């Protein structure tokens, strides 16, 4: 079967798995402001809506934890296809929902897909990409999430006008069934399209399928030429790293608890935790409530601008993350989001008042008679989204996918992603009652979390740009403090140069041996 060899095309297509995550986020936020949804499912904020919203991240937690078993046994590629099938089943259940119970079941099933895809898609991308563009192509995962949010939100926005519009108390169920049905389409595309993409070369190497590994490396990095020095150099480095991992018995869940590895596991899980506690997904899930509290006339339309900004501002990170690095993105992002949340909280606290409008039953605090303050809060919310999109958004997926050894990468990333979903689930359930009970003080809480993230990342997160996946042991085990610069240059470049100069011999496996030019010392 024909296989695509362009790394950008492969990683961009696989990122549709991230797009499903985005579809799910706005499939809920887009219906919160419609009478069809609130009347049919009898929600008015509070614990019932929190339970419906958190059903998806609860399923995602299960999916993330299960993802490594599928990805290690059947391949990263197959795991993504399995996720697509599960998403289609979940979408069918949501579309057919005749009450809260079936809706919750559908969201849990769809969440299992999102958990698998969010853990394995970045691993697949990182294992396929060359070091020079790894941050860029793994960031496509975050960009796909933002596109999924935006596309589904506008589908929701359009569907909200069916049956007399979102404010019609007799609005029909098409307002939410149409968008929930449409979201099956990208999953079907992902399922079929992945047949035309190669398996991860590092997974193939881990299965001792060395001939296939070399052929895939040649397809990806040598235009099919198994003699290409870069292909041979990467093959050599993968082989050496895998031999070391086997000698050290790295490959089981027990290996994740060893002293040299546990700090990386904690770092990966912490980055995903902070990506939730920074407050971004709260904005995404409940932006309509935030806009209502700010006294915005059309909160659905105003919120859509936030989604457009999220898409647009992720692009600079995709283009430049490999240039400016992971560490500056994490530090500047935390500081910027902390500052903006403190400002929003201060304005809400100073000018807001207890909500007395019965039409806004989901919120307890509102801005009344202060249009300029309302506009300032909206502007700060937009700046917050822009800050996340340029910094933590892409980096929080890129960093955990690249810092672990090959044999435990899927397991470790599954734990990191499970951390994301555990906190996502907790926040999705807690934020509606939290908004109700402490209202503007919630912004102060999330601002404090960003301050803690800044300190944590400064002390523990070294720079990884420009290093191959096989060089991460050197980055993390050198004893160098995280805030000190990592030496420039890469072992892969040195191996490639030695092969080009004829100073290193690389022996290919089996039937490919005769195809490889053997150079002498």
MARTOR-274021 format. One line per 2 residues: number of its first residue (from 1); for each residue z negated, x negated, y negated of C-alpha. Coordinates in steps of 0.25 Angstrom, whole numbers. Each point is the difference from the previous one (the first is absolute). Layout:
// residues N
NUM) Z,X,Y | ...
// end
This chain:
// residues 521
1) 0,0,0 | 3,-5,-14
3) -12,-5,-7 | -2,-2,-15
5) -3,-14,-5 | -3,1,-15
7) -15,-2,-2 | 0,9,-13
9) 7,12,8 | -9,-1,12
11) -13,-1,-8 | 5,11,-10
13) 4,10,11 | -13,-3,8
15) -8,3,-13 | 4,15,1
17) -12,0,9 | -8,-3,-13
19) 8,11,-7 | -6,10,10
21) -14,-4,-5 | 5,3,-14
23) 6,14,4 | -13,4,6
25) -8,-4,-13 | 8,8,-9
27) 3,11,10 | -15,4,-3
29) -1,-3,-15 | 13,8,-3
31) -6,13,6 | -14,-1,-6
33) 6,7,-13 | 7,12,7
35) -6,14,3 | 8,0,13
37) -8,-11,6 | -14,3,-6
39) 1,15,3 | 6,-2,14
41) -10,-10,5 | -11,5,-9
43) -4,-14,-7 | -6,-2,-13
45) -3,-15,0 | -14,-4,6
47) -2,-3,15 | 11,9,6
49) 11,-7,-8 | -7,-13,3
51) 0,3,15 | 15,3,-1
53) 4,-12,-8 | -9,-10,9
55) 6,5,13 | 12,-9,-2
57) -7,-13,-3 | -10,4,12
59) 13,0,9 | 5,-13,-7
61) -13,-7,4 | 2,4,15
63) 15,-4,-1 | -4,-14,-7
65) -10,-3,11 | 10,4,11
67) 12,-7,-7 | -2,-14,6
69) 0,5,14 | 13,6,-2
71) 6,-12,-8 | -5,-11,9
73) 4,6,13 | 13,7,-4
75) 4,-8,-13 | -1,3,-14
77) 13,7,-1 | -3,10,11
79) -14,3,-7 | 7,4,-12
81) 10,9,8 | -12,6,7
83) -7,3,-14 | 13,7,-5
85) 0,10,12 | -15,3,-2
87) 3,3,-15 | 11,10,4
89) -10,7,9 | -11,0,-11
91) 10,5,-11 | 4,12,10
93) -15,4,1 | -2,-1,-15
95) 12,8,-3 | -4,11,10
97) -14,0,-5 | -6,14,0
99) -14,-4,-4 | -9,-12,-4
101) -2,-4,15 | 15,-2,3
103) 2,-7,-13 | -11,-9,3
105) 5,-3,14 | 14,-3,-6
107) -5,-9,-10 | -8,-8,10
109) 12,-1,9 | 8,-5,-12
111) -11,-9,-3 | 1,-7,13
113) 14,-4,-3 | -4,-5,-14
115) -11,-8,6 | 10,-7,10
117) 11,-2,-10 | -9,-5,-11
119) -6,-11,9 | 13,-4,8
121) 11,1,-11 | -6,-12,-8
123) -2,-8,12 | 14,2,5
125) 5,-3,-14 | -9,-13,-1
127) 5,-5,13 | 14,2,-3
129) 1,-5,-14 | 1,-15,-4
131) -12,-5,-8 | 8,-1,-13
133) 2,15,-1 | -11,5,9
135) -9,6,-12 | 13,7,-5
137) 4,7,13 | -14,4,4
139) -2,6,-14 | 12,9,4
141) -11,8,8 | -7,3,-13
143) 12,3,-7 | 4,10,11
145) -13,6,-1 | 2,3,-15
147) 14,5,2 | -6,9,11
149) -10,5,-10 | 10,3,-11
151) 11,6,9 | -10,10,7
153) -7,3,-13 | 13,5,-7
155) 4,7,13 | -14,7,-2
157) 2,2,-14 | 14,7,2
159) -6,8,11 | -12,5,-8
161) 10,8,-8 | 3,9,12
163) -6,14,1 | -2,2,-15
165) -6,-14,-3 | -13,-8,2
167) -8,10,-8 | 5,13,7
169) -12,5,8 | 10,6,10
171) 8,-13,2 | 6,-2,14
173) -3,-11,10 | 14,-6,-2
175) -7,-8,-11 | -7,-9,10
177) 8,2,13 | 13,-5,-6
179) -5,-14,-4 | -9,-1,13
181) 13,3,8 | 9,-10,-8
183) -9,-12,3 | 5,0,14
185) 13,-5,-5 | -4,-15,-3
187) -7,-1,13 | 12,4,8
189) 8,-10,-8 | -10,-11,3
191) -1,3,15 | 15,-1,2
193) 3,-11,-10 | -10,-10,7
195) 8,0,12 | 10,-9,-8
197) -11,-10,-4 | -5,-12,8
199) -14,-2,6 | -9,-10,-7
201) 3,-14,4 | -15,-3,0
203) -3,11,9 | 11,-4,9
205) -6,-14,1 | -13,6,3
207) 6,6,12 | 7,-13,4
209) 14,6,-3 | 4,-13,-6
211) 15,2,1 | -1,13,-7
213) -9,-6,-11 | 9,-11,-3
215) 12,10,-1 | -7,9,-9
217) -4,-12,-9 | 14,-4,0
219) 4,14,-4 | -10,1,-11
221) 0,-14,-6 | 13,-7,5
223) 11,10,0 | 0,0,15
225) 0,-15,1 | -10,-5,10
227) 2,-14,-5 | -4,2,-14
229) -11,-10,-4 | -8,12,-7
231) 1,8,13 | -4,-12,9
233) -12,-4,-10 | -6,14,1
235) 2,1,15 | -7,-13,1
237) -12,4,-9 | -1,14,7
239) -1,-8,14 | -10,-10,-5
241) -9,11,-6 | 1,9,12
243) -4,-12,9 | -12,-3,-9
245) -4,15,1 | 1,0,15
247) -8,-13,1 | -11,6,-9
249) 1,14,8 | 3,7,-13
251) 6,14,4 | -12,9,3
253) -8,9,-9 | -12,-10,3
255) 8,-10,-8 | -1,8,-12
257) -15,-3,0 | 0,-15,1
259) -5,-7,-13 | 14,-6,-4
261) 6,14,1 | -10,10,-4
263) 0,-4,-15 | 15,3,0
265) -3,13,7 | -10,4,-10
267) 9,-4,-12 | 12,8,6
269) -9,12,2 | -7,-2,-14
271) 14,0,-7 | 4,13,6
273) -14,6,-3 | 1,-5,-15
275) 14,6,-1 | -6,14,3
277) -13,-2,-8 | 8,-5,-12
279) 3,15,-3 | 15,1,2
281) 1,9,11 | -10,9,-7
283) 10,1,-11 | 11,3,9
285) -7,11,8 | -7,7,-11
287) 8,-3,-12 | 2,14,-3
289) -15,2,-1 | -1,-12,-10
291) 11,6,-8 | -6,14,0
293) -13,-6,-5 | 7,-7,-11
295) 6,13,-5 | 14,-3,3
297) 10,12,-1 | 8,-3,12
299) -8,-9,9 | 11,0,11
301) 11,-5,-9 | -9,-10,-7
303) -5,-5,13 | 14,-3,5
305) 2,-10,-11 | -11,-8,7
307) 7,0,13 | 13,-5,-8
309) -8,-11,-6 | -6,-4,14
311) 14,-2,5 | 6,-7,-12
313) -12,-10,-1 | 0,-4,14
315) 13,-6,-1 | -4,-12,-9
317) -11,-3,11 | 11,0,11
319) 9,-10,-9 | -11,-9,-4
321) -12,0,10 | 6,-12,7
323) 1,-7,-13 | -14,3,-7
325) -8,1,13 | -9,9,7
327) -13,-5,-6 | 3,3,-15
329) 5,14,4 | -13,3,6
331) -9,-6,-11 | 8,6,-12
333) 1,13,7 | -14,2,2
335) -4,-4,-14 | 10,9,-6
337) -3,12,8 | -15,-2,-3
339) 2,0,-15 | 9,13,0
341) -9,8,9 | -12,-4,-9
343) 8,5,-12 | 4,13,7
345) -14,3,4 | -5,-3,-14
347) 10,10,-6 | -3,11,10
349) -15,-2,-2 | 0,0,-15
351) 10,11,-3 | -1,9,13
353) -9,12,3 | -3,9,11
355) 12,8,4 | -1,15,-3
357) 14,4,3 | 0,8,13
359) 15,-3,2 | -4,-15,2
361) -10,3,12 | 2,-13,7
363) -6,-9,-12 | -13,1,-7
365) 3,-9,-12 | 11,2,-10
367) 5,-5,-13 | 1,11,-10
369) 5,-1,-14 | 3,-15,0
371) 15,-1,2 | 1,-15,-5
373) -11,-4,10 | 7,8,11
375) 13,-8,-3 | -8,-13,0
377) -5,3,14 | 13,3,5
379) 6,-13,-6 | -12,-8,7
381) 3,7,13 | 14,-4,-1
383) -4,-14,-3 | -9,0,12
385) 11,4,9 | 9,-11,-6
387) -11,-11,2 | -2,4,15
389) 15,1,2 | 3,-14,-5
391) -12,-7,7 | -9,6,11
393) 11,10,5 | 9,-10,6
395) -10,-11,2 | -10,8,8
397) 11,2,11 | 6,-14,-1
399) -13,-8,1 | -6,5,13
401) 13,0,7 | 2,-15,-2
403) -14,-7,2 | -2,2,15
405) 5,-8,12 | 12,6,8
407) -8,4,13 | -10,8,-8
409) 8,4,-12 | 2,15,4
411) -14,1,5 | -6,-6,-13
413) 10,8,-9 | -4,13,7
415) -14,-2,-3 | 3,-3,-15
417) 9,12,-1 | -11,8,7
419) -9,-4,-11 | 10,6,-10
421) 0,13,7 | -15,1,3
423) -3,-1,-15 | 12,8,-3
425) -5,11,9 | -14,-1,-7
427) 5,1,-14 | 10,11,3
429) -12,8,5 | -10,-4,-10
431) 8,0,-13 | 1,15,-2
433) -15,2,0 | -2,-13,-7
435) 9,5,-11 | -8,13,-1
437) -14,-6,0 | 1,-13,-8
439) 14,2,-7 | 3,-11,-10
441) -11,-9,6 | 10,-2,12
443) 9,-9,-8 | -12,-9,-3
445) -3,-1,15 | 15,-4,3
447) 0,-10,-11 | -12,-7,6
449) 7,-1,13 | 11,-7,-7
451) -10,-10,-6 | -6,-3,14
453) 15,-1,5 | 3,-11,-11
455) -12,-8,4 | 2,1,15
457) 15,-4,-1 | -3,-11,-10
459) -10,-6,11 | 8,2,13
461) 15,2,-2 | 8,-13,0
463) 15,0,-4 | 10,2,12
465) 13,0,-7 | 10,-10,5
467) -7,-2,13 | 6,4,14
469) -8,10,8 | -3,-12,10
471) -6,-8,-12 | -11,10,-3
473) -10,-8,9 | 2,-11,-10
475) -2,8,-12 | -13,7,5
477) -6,-11,9 | 1,-12,-10
479) -14,2,-6 | 6,1,-14
481) -6,11,-9 | 9,12,-3
483) 1,-3,-14 | 6,-14,1
485) 15,-1,1 | 6,-1,14
487) 9,-13,1 | 15,3,-2
489) 10,-1,10 | 2,5,14
491) 0,-6,14 | 12,8,4
493) 8,-7,-11 | -4,-13,5
495) 4,4,15 | 13,5,-5
497) 3,-13,-8 | -3,-9,12
499) 9,9,9 | 11,-2,-11
501) -2,-15,0 | 1,-1,15
503) -15,-5,1 | -5,12,8
505) 5,6,13 | -2,15,3
507) 3,5,14 | 5,14,1
509) -4,9,12 | 8,3,12
511) 15,4,-2 | -1,-3,-15
513) -3,-15,3 | 15,-4,1
515) 3,8,-14 | -11,-9,-7
517) 4,-13,-6 | -10,-10,4
519) -4,-11,-10 | -7,-13,4
521) -12,-7,-6
// end
